[in-house]
């Protein structure tokens, strides 16, 4: 009998689990003037008070797998559920009398919202039984062999506003791993317009979570937008205000477009925007050093306690 195991490796950071998309947010409970209780996935439109009921996130896998073909020659199709490329590495483990087309291990890139038949497995000796485990690893974004040339980004808030950086590059609080080493936390009030620092496509988003705390259970409860750029880098905007997103997955956004409001959700100690440029290097998520463009046309490295000023008009 064929033995099959699909092993997923999740990419996570101190900000959120980036390799899953949560499809369940919070529920809202309130009582109207007639004493009737209401439960909804969105808060009431009136100014009346309501209670937030935290619902466990139901992660949707970035990549799904389907088994096709005959039992003696199974084929495996992989589905990319997000709006951006994902790199996969497939391998056979505990294989006995087994061969594959193509030979494994092998790397593949699945484009966003696509499905491909990637591998067929069969017995090396057809007269004998065979067994195997099919394992795969995944990483968001296209594999990049070289660093991008573009490292200058516009501040992700409107012209006329200025805020200070509460945690800069190599921050020893939460910016310790490669995926967040060159992230910046920008302290700003809840509700501040967040603008796209660069044009691109919305890969992933989450809009339904409330509350913040520096505890493990909040690691996967940060509202966020991930935007894919033309050179394969990705910008992550996180800790956003609930129900404030102005974009949708798959949407092309322009530089300076109002994409959401700043907030204080997930693993957070106070209102701020977590902003980082990331890329897939060797099946690992790494952050990229960048500079902010200044109102005078120059650039600045975003160091802790530095003040940055908005440059782009609010669209």
Long-range contacts (C-beta under 8 A, 24 or more apart in sequence): 1-129, 1-131, 2-71, 2-74, 2-121, 2-130, 2-131, 2-132, 3-94, 3-131, 3-132, 3-133, 4-67, 4-74, 4-132, 4-133, 4-134, 5-93, 5-133, 5-134, 5-135, 6-65, 6-134, 6-135, 6-136, 7-135, 7-136, 7-137, 8-61, 8-63, 8-136, 8-137, 8-138, 9-137, 9-138, 11-138, 11-139, 11-140, 11-179, 11-285, 12-219, 13-177, 13-179, 13-180, 13-285, 14-174, 14-175, 14-176, 14-177, 14-180, 14-219, 14-267, 15-174, 15-180, 15-183, 15-219, 15-222, 15-224, 15-236, 15-238, 15-239, 15-266, 15-267, 15-274, 16-206, 16-219, 16-220, 16-221, 16-222, 16-224, 16-238, 16-266, 16-267, 17-59, 17-219, 17-220, 18-140, 18-179, 18-204, 18-226, 18-236, 18-285, 19-62, 19-138, 19-140, 20-57, 20-59, 20-60, 20-61, 20-62, 20-220, 21-59, 21-60, 21-62, 21-81, 21-82, 21-204, 21-206, 22-57, 22-58, 22-59, 22-60, 22-206, 22-208, 22-209, 22-220, 22-221, 23-57, 23-58, 23-59, 23-60, 24-55, 24-56, 24-57, 24-58, 24-208, 25-55, 25-57, 25-206, 25-207, 25-208, 25-209, 25-242, 26-52, 26-53, 26-54, 26-55, 26-208, 26-209, 26-210, 26-242, 27-52, 27-53, 27-55, 28-52, 28-53, 29-53, 41-208, 42-243, 43-243, 52-210, 52-211, 54-210, 54-211, 54-221, 57-220, 57-221, 59-220, 62-86, 62-138, 62-140, 63-88, 63-110, 63-136, 63-138, 65-136, 66-115, 68-117, 69-120, 72-122, 72-123, 72-126, 73-120, 73-121, 73-122, 74-120, 74-121, 74-122, 75-117, 75-119, 75-120, 75-121, 76-117, 76-118, 76-119, 76-120, 76-121, 76-134, 77-115, 77-116, 77-117, 77-118, 78-108, 78-110, 78-115, 78-116, 78-118, 78-136, 79-110, 79-114, 79-115, 80-110, 80-111, 80-112, 80-113, 80-114, 80-115, 81-113, 82-112, 82-113, 82-140, 82-203, 82-204, 82-249, 83-112, 83-113, 83-201, 83-202, 83-203, 83-204, 83-228, 83-249, 83-250, 84-112, 84-140, 84-141, 84-201, 84-203, 84-204, 84-226, 84-228, 84-234, 85-109, 85-110, 85-111, 85-112, 85-141, 85-142, 85-228, 85-232, 86-110, 86-112, 86-138, 86-139, 86-140, 86-141, 87-138, 87-139, 87-141, 87-142, 87-143, 87-280, 87-283, 88-118, 88-136, 88-137, 88-138, 89-136, 89-137, 89-138, 89-283, 90-118, 90-119, 90-134, 90-135, 90-136, 91-134, 91-135, 91-136, 92-121, 92-132, 92-133, 92-134, 92-135, 93-132, 93-133, 93-134, 93-135, 94-131, 94-132, 94-133, 95-130, 95-131, 95-132, 95-133, 96-129, 96-130, 96-131, 96-132, 97-123, 97-124, 97-125, 97-128, 97-129, 97-130, 97-131, 98-122, 98-123, 98-124, 98-130, 98-131, 98-132, 99-123, 99-124, 107-143, 107-283, 109-142, 109-143, 112-201, 112-203, 112-250, 113-250, 137-283, 139-280, 139-283, 139-284, 139-285, 140-203, 140-226, 140-234, 140-280, 140-285, 141-228, 141-232, 141-233, 141-234, 141-278, 141-279, 141-280, 141-285, 142-232, 142-280, 143-280, 143-281, 143-282, 143-283, 144-231, 144-232, 144-233, 144-279, 144-280, 144-281, 147-288, 148-229, 148-231, 148-232, 148-233, 148-279, 148-288, 149-231, 150-198, 150-229, 150-231, 150-233, 151-277, 151-288, 151-289, 151-290, 151-291, 152-290, 152-291, 152-292, 152-293, 152-299, 153-197, 153-198, 153-235, 153-277, 153-290, 153-291, 153-292, 153-293, 154-195, 154-197, 154-198, 154-255, 154-256, 154-292, 154-293, 154-311, 154-312, 155-197, 155-292, 155-293, 155-308, 155-309, 155-310, 155-311, 155-312, 156-186, 156-194, 156-195, 156-196, 156-197, 156-237, 156-273, 156-275, 157-186, 157-188, 157-192, 157-193, 157-194, 157-195, 157-262, 157-273, 157-310, 158-193, 158-195, 158-310, 158-312, 158-313, 158-314, 159-295, 159-310, 159-311, 159-312, 159-313, 159-314, 160-310, 161-188, 161-192, 161-309, 161-310, 162-307, 162-308, 162-309, 162-310, 163-187, 163-188, 163-192, 163-307, 163-308, 164-305, 164-306, 164-307, 164-308, 165-302, 165-303, 165-304, 165-305, 165-306, 165-307, 165-308, 166-270, 166-272, 166-304, 167-304, 168-302, 168-303, 168-304, 168-305, 168-306, 169-289, 169-301, 169-302, 169-303, 171-304, 174-267, 178-284, 178-285, 178-286, 178-287, 179-276, 179-278, 179-285, 179-286, 179-287, 180-276, 180-287, 181-286, 181-287, 182-276, 182-277, 182-287, 182-288, 182-289, 182-290, 183-236, 183-274, 183-275, 183-276, 183-287, 184-274, 184-275, 184-276, 184-302, 185-272, 185-273, 185-274, 185-275, 186-272, 186-273, 186-275, 186-308, 187-270, 187-271, 187-272, 188-262, 188-271, 188-272, 188-273, 189-262, 189-271, 190-241, 190-261, 190-262, 190-263, 190-264, 190-271, 191-241, 191-244, 191-261, 191-262, 191-263, 192-261, 192-262, 192-273, 193-258, 193-261, 193-262, 193-314, 194-237, 194-240, 194-258, 194-259, 194-260, 194-261, 194-262, 194-273, 195-255, 195-256, 195-257, 195-258, 195-259, 195-312, 195-314, 195-315, 196-227, 196-235, 196-253, 196-254, 196-255, 196-256, 196-257, 196-259, 197-235, 197-255, 197-275, 198-227, 198-229, 198-235, 198-255, 199-229, 199-230, 199-252, 199-253, 199-254, 199-255, 200-227, 200-228, 200-229, 200-230, 200-235, 200-252, 200-253, 201-227, 201-228, 201-250, 201-251, 201-252, 201-253, 202-226, 202-227, 202-228, 202-247, 202-248, 202-249, 202-250, 202-251, 202-253, 202-259, 203-227, 203-228, 203-234, 203-249, 204-249, 205-245, 205-247, 205-248, 205-249, 207-240, 207-242, 207-243, 207-244, 207-245, 207-260, 208-242, 208-243, 209-242, 209-265, 209-266, 210-242, 210-265, 211-265, 212-239, 212-264, 212-265, 212-266, 212-267, 212-268, 212-269, 213-267, 213-268, 214-267, 214-268, 214-269, 215-267, 218-266, 218-267, 218-268, 219-266, 219-267, 220-266, 221-265, 221-266, 221-267, 222-265, 222-266, 222-267, 222-268, 222-274, 223-260, 223-263, 223-265, 223-266, 225-259, 225-260, 227-253, 227-259, 232-279, 232-280, 233-277, 233-278, 233-279, 233-288, 234-277, 234-278, 234-279, 235-275, 235-276, 235-277, 235-278, 236-274, 236-275, 236-276, 236-277, 236-278, 237-273, 237-274, 237-275, 238-266, 238-273, 238-274, 238-275, 239-263, 239-264, 239-265, 239-266, 239-268, 239-271, 239-272, 239-273, 239-274, 240-265, 240-273, 241-265, 254-315, 255-312, 256-312, 256-313, 256-314, 256-315, 257-315, 258-314, 258-315
